[in-house]
């Protein structure tokens, strides 16, 4: 991760070189936090937003990074909810095996994407008389 600079050193109208743009996009693909990515690049968030809206190539790269990050989150949700993870089992201080654990909440979130009957829904009814 890039070295963080103090916020007071950042200039709102900073220029984004191709190297800085690449750095920002790389950070966004790993952990989509635009404020932190801008700060690590030495620019203000306002500068980031301005370039995002004014530079179609940068916007496309940021949007692609957002999609890559979203896909990595979906893979992790699937892994934890469907495939599970191994945790060691101990008996009297000695490891005696492993157990596969699953995340019920992530499984429900995962299935709700594909089957609407698992989605939370709220129905609000209002009856008025005049």
C-alpha positions in Angstrom: 0.0 0.0 0.0 1.2 3.5 -0.8 2.6 5.7 1.8 -0.1 7.9 3.4 0.5 11.6 3.3 -1.0 14.1 5.8 -4.2 15.6 4.6 -3.0 19.2 4.9 -0.4 18.5 2.2 -3.1 17.6 -0.4 -4.2 20.0 -3.0 -7.8 19.9 -4.2 -6.8 20.7 -7.8 -4.0 18.2 -8.1 -3.1 16.7 -11.5 -3.5 13.0 -12.0 -0.6 11.5 -14.0 -1.1 8.1 -15.6 0.9 6.5 -12.8 -1.3 8.0 -10.1 -4.4 6.9 -12.0 -3.0 3.4 -12.2 -2.2 3.5 -8.5 -5.7 4.6 -7.6 -7.4 2.0 -9.8 -5.2 -0.7 -8.3 -6.1 0.3 -4.8 -9.8 0.5 -5.6 -9.8 -3.0 -7.1 -8.3 -4.4 -3.8 -10.5 -2.5 -1.4 -13.0 0.0 -2.9 -12.4 3.0 -0.7 -12.1 6.1 -3.0 -11.3 8.5 -0.1 -8.3 6.4 1.0 -7.1 5.7 -2.5 -7.1 9.5 -3.3 -5.3 10.3 -0.1 -2.7 7.7 -0.7 -2.1 9.2 -4.2 -1.6 12.6 -2.6 -4.8 14.2 -4.0 -8.0 15.3 -2.3 -11.2 13.3 -2.7 -12.6 16.3 -4.5 -9.8 16.1 -7.1 -10.6 12.3 -7.5 -14.3 13.1 -8.0 -13.5 15.8 -10.6 -11.3 13.5 -12.6 -13.9 10.7 -12.3 -16.6 12.9 -13.8 -14.4 14.7 -16.4 -12.1 11.8 -17.6 -14.1 9.0 -19.4 -11.1 6.7 -19.5 -10.4 7.1 -15.7 -14.2 6.7 -15.0 -14.2 3.4 -17.0 -11.1 2.2 -15.2 -12.6 3.0 -11.8 -15.9 1.4 -12.7 -14.0 -1.7 -13.8 -12.1 -1.7 -10.5 -15.4 -1.4 -8.6 -16.8 -4.4 -10.5 -13.6 -6.4 -9.8 -13.9 -5.6 -6.1 -17.6 -6.6 -6.1 -16.7 -9.9 -7.8 -14.1 -10.6 -5.2 -16.7 -10.0 -2.5 -19.1 -12.3 -4.2 -16.5 -15.1 -4.4 -15.8 -14.7 -0.7 -19.5 -14.8 0.2 -19.8 -18.0 -1.8 -16.8 -19.5 -0.2 -17.9 -18.8 3.3 -21.6 -19.5 2.8 -21.5 -22.5 0.5 -18.1 -24.1 0.7 -17.3 -23.2 4.3 -13.9 -23.1 6.0 -12.0 -25.5 8.2 -11.4 -24.9 11.9 -9.3 -27.2 14.1 -10.9 -29.2 16.8 -9.0 -29.7 20.1 -9.4 -32.3 22.9 -7.4 -31.9 26.0 -5.1 -29.5 24.4 -4.3 -31.6 21.4 -5.7 -31.2 17.8 -7.9 -34.2 17.1 -9.5 -33.1 13.8 -11.2 -30.4 11.8 -14.7 -29.2 11.4 -16.1 -27.4 8.4 -18.0 -24.2 9.4 -20.4 -22.2 7.3 -21.9 -18.8 7.5 -25.7 -19.1 7.5 -26.2 -15.4 7.1 -23.9 -15.3 4.0 -25.7 -18.4 2.6 -29.0 -16.6 2.9 -27.7 -13.5 1.3 -26.2 -15.6 -1.5 -29.4 -17.5 -2.2 -31.6 -14.4 -2.0 -29.8 -13.2 -5.2 -31.2 -16.1 -7.1 -34.5 -16.9 -5.4 -36.8 -14.1 -4.5 -38.7 -16.2 -1.9 -35.6 -15.8 0.4 -35.5 -12.0 0.1 -36.6 -9.8 2.9 -39.5 -7.8 1.9 -41.5 -5.1 3.6 -45.0 -4.3 2.6 -46.6 -1.1 3.8 -50.3 -0.6 3.5 -52.0 2.7 4.3 -55.8 3.1 4.3 -57.2 6.5 4.5 -60.7 7.8 4.6 -61.8 11.2 3.5 
